[in-house]
Amino acid sequence: MKKTVLMMTLLAAPSAYADDYVLEADHSYASFKVMHMSRGELTGVFKVVQGKLRIDNDEVKKVDVDIAVASVDTFSAARDAH
């Protein structure tokens, strides 16, 4: 059984006088870890992440994120190319 974990660092810049936040592209990425050929874990990141979130009363109410699949980086150019 394969398990995939996707974590995102949500660093956001607040818009003026609102509870809506926009992810800062220079400070945001999505990371993942998967089992690779039953030999060990493979980690990587998607470098292009855009999105926004809404916070209401200190609770995240809505998250809308787009991840550019072509921005994958597994720290191996040959692997990322196929």
Summary of the structure (lengths in Angstrom):
residues: 82
radius of gyration: 15.4
end to end distance: 23.0
largest distance: 50.2
contacts: 172
relative contact order: 0.22
helix: 13%
strand: 56%
